Amino acid sequence: MDIELNPPRGITGFPFGMTTEAVKAAAAEFGRVKVQDEGSADDVRYMKVTALHEQFEIVFHCEDGATLTSAEVWIPRPGSEEITVHFRGVDVFRTPARKLLERLEEMGLTVLDETLYAYVPQLSLGFTRVAGHEVPLDSDGEPLYFQAVLAGPTGYYDFMLPEA
């Protein structure tokens, strides 16, 4: 299975703006679906649809309570299926985190690196190295690979850019 990150448009099979009903139906093809805060759309609590595949999870954020606004893909676990998450031909979870950020910069993208988190504001990608279980570590003592990536719509992380 290949999942392509295509910000600011969405991810494979899940364009931003699709209805929550369509998200739930499409997510069910991965396995079990968990819905949190159905229809909610406020600053503290909003609707999330989680696809629970036996090897990975994807959290679909529906911040307006009605449509898909962003998608958060978690690193696939080993198993019977080969699962790859790509961005512009680069394997997001099999490329060491530091190397991945270098590749993004080589593409001419602005990368904000905060060690455990990294953001590509104008493209609307966010990464985390935070792991809730034992993983291989890099020379800086942090996880070698990113553990999750969030793809968002245009402007999603632009608030993080320094003031001009």
Salt bridges, closest charged atoms under 4 A:
ASP2 OD1 - HIS86 NE2 3.79
GLU21 OE2 - LYS24 NZ 2.87
ASP37 OD1 - ARG45 NE 3.44
GLU38 OE2 - LYS24 NZ 2.76
GLU57 OE2 - ARG77 NH2 3.02
GLU72 OE1 - HIS61 NE2 2.94
GLU81 OE1 - HIS53 NE2 3.22
GLU82 OE2 - ARG94 NH2 2.92
ASP91 OD2 - ARG94 NH1 2.98
GLU102 OE1 - LYS99 NZ 3.65
ASP113 OD2 - ARG98 NH1 2.52
ASP138 OD2 - ARG129 NH2 3.82
ASP140 OD2 - ARG98 NH2 3.73
ASP140 OD2 - ARG129 NH1 3.04
